[in-house]
Amino acid sequence: MIPFVDLKAQYVGIKDEVNAAIQGVLESCQFTLGSEVAAFEEEFSAYCQGQYGIGVNTGTSALHLALLAAGIGPGDEVITVPFTFVATVAAIHYTGAKPVFVDIDPRTFTMDVKAIESAITSRTKAIVPVHLYGHPADMDPILDIARQHGLTVIEDACQAHGSEYKGRRVGSLGDMGCFSFYPGKNLGAYGEGGMVVTNNAEYTRTIRMLRDWGAEQKYQHVLKGYNFRLEGIQGAVLRVKLRHLNAWTEARREIASYYNELLSGSGVPTPEAMSYARHVYHIYAIRTRKRSEWQQALQAKGIQTGIHYPIPVHLLPAYADLGYVKGDFPHAEQAAEEVLSLPMFAELSRAECQEVCEAVTTLAEQAAVEYAA
Ligand SMILES: *Cc1c(COP(=O)(O)O)cnc(C)c1O
């Protein structure tokens, strides 16, 4: 069996380091925030080429608090994409603001920068581009438009740890960048975790308060805050894992380029990386019009795949109240019907890549025969 991800294989490689780090937290009893979290905030924000990092309990909370720190609330509109994990949109909803969608560029699955201007109204306050699959959104035009209209840019970098745009790390390109450390992400905790990265001291101060009941000093509640603290054990685990992230990212990139090579000539559309991008392949998604058939056939051969994501957010029942209908975002809708994520994790072997690509190529050949008939 070739799994879609294999968290156990990664743990085996770092077991002693991780176990010692967890032991250290048990001894120090700094179970929530504390010195390991503070050290991880410094190390990860530096990794992102940002000045400040604020550790929180999830990536969703990172987005939620970044939006609140930017002053976003009821009556405001926030522009994002419908082809993302639902959390991007949920975080906007939590603030009371209205999510407004623009379509994606089908080459990169990220925000179509040409669609932004026409979505801006007098209520628009922010743009949330998503660096989906680990490929950066086209940030320069987004930042230009934001500057012209006085909008805040909050990057959803939850799938893009270490991804680069024109040689600069994502997460520190906009006003704030939000990361998730959900176990399956490129940098994953042994539990939940998230972080806001920023160069803005005022946002940092606000988010530090909001994550811990709105208090700067104990029981002095200045803001209506939350319990969104990052746990000490997660901070310690993430510090260990951060030291391996470059090697894991390189492994992902090598697997992606091997997949590209093995699938070239098969006719199967493989992921594109723009010249400005350093793609970190959180997800390696091919496209096929016969997706459910292919997914079942691969499963039958012991190859697990995933779909990220089968329904764009504007067509999810939970967000029907936004009033969008099928046909509003054709590129997002087509992507949602066609994408199929192949196994992707640093420990995946070349033999396993070959097995996956042989199976995919066979399916593509069968499909070609059927289409010709
Ligand atoms: C994972 C993810 C989130 C949410 O992160 P959690 O830590 O699960 O709350 C938000 N946006 C995107 C694009 C994600 O992939």
The ligand as an SDF file (V2000), in Angstrom:
LIG
                    3D

 15 15  0  0  0  0  0  0  0  0999 V2000
   -5.1060   23.8140    6.9130 C   0  0  0  0  0  0  0  0  0  0  0  0
   -5.5900   25.0690    6.3420 C   0  0  0  0  0  0  0  0  0  0  0  0
   -6.2000   26.0650    7.1250 C   0  0  0  0  0  0  0  0  0  0  0  0
   -6.5880   25.8720    8.5600 C   0  0  0  0  0  0  0  0  0  0  0  0
   -5.6050   25.4290    9.4090 O   0  0  0  0  0  0  0  0  0  0  0  0
   -5.9820   24.6300   10.7510 P   0  0  0  0  0  0  0  0  0  0  0  0
   -4.7040   24.5990   11.4920 O   0  0  0  0  0  0  0  0  0  0  0  0
   -6.4790   23.2930   10.3480 O   0  0  0  0  0  0  0  0  0  0  0  0
   -7.0360   25.4260   11.4580 O   0  0  0  0  0  0  0  0  0  0  0  0
   -6.5320   27.2640    6.5150 C   0  0  0  0  0  0  0  0  0  0  0  0
   -6.3040   27.4720    5.2050 N   0  0  0  0  0  0  0  0  0  0  0  0
   -5.7560   26.5320    4.4170 C   0  0  0  0  0  0  0  0  0  0  0  0
   -5.5150   26.8520    2.9730 C   0  0  0  0  0  0  0  0  0  0  0  0
   -5.3970   25.3060    4.9580 C   0  0  0  0  0  0  0  0  0  0  0  0
   -4.8710   24.3650    4.1570 O   0  0  0  0  0  0  0  0  0  0  0  0
  1  2  1  0
  2  3  1  0
  2 14  2  0
  3  4  1  0
  3 10  2  0
  4  5  1  0
  5  6  1  0
  6  7  2  0
  6  8  1  0
  6  9  1  0
 10 11  1  0
 11 12  2  0
 12 13  1  0
 12 14  1  0
 14 15  1  0
M  END
$$$$
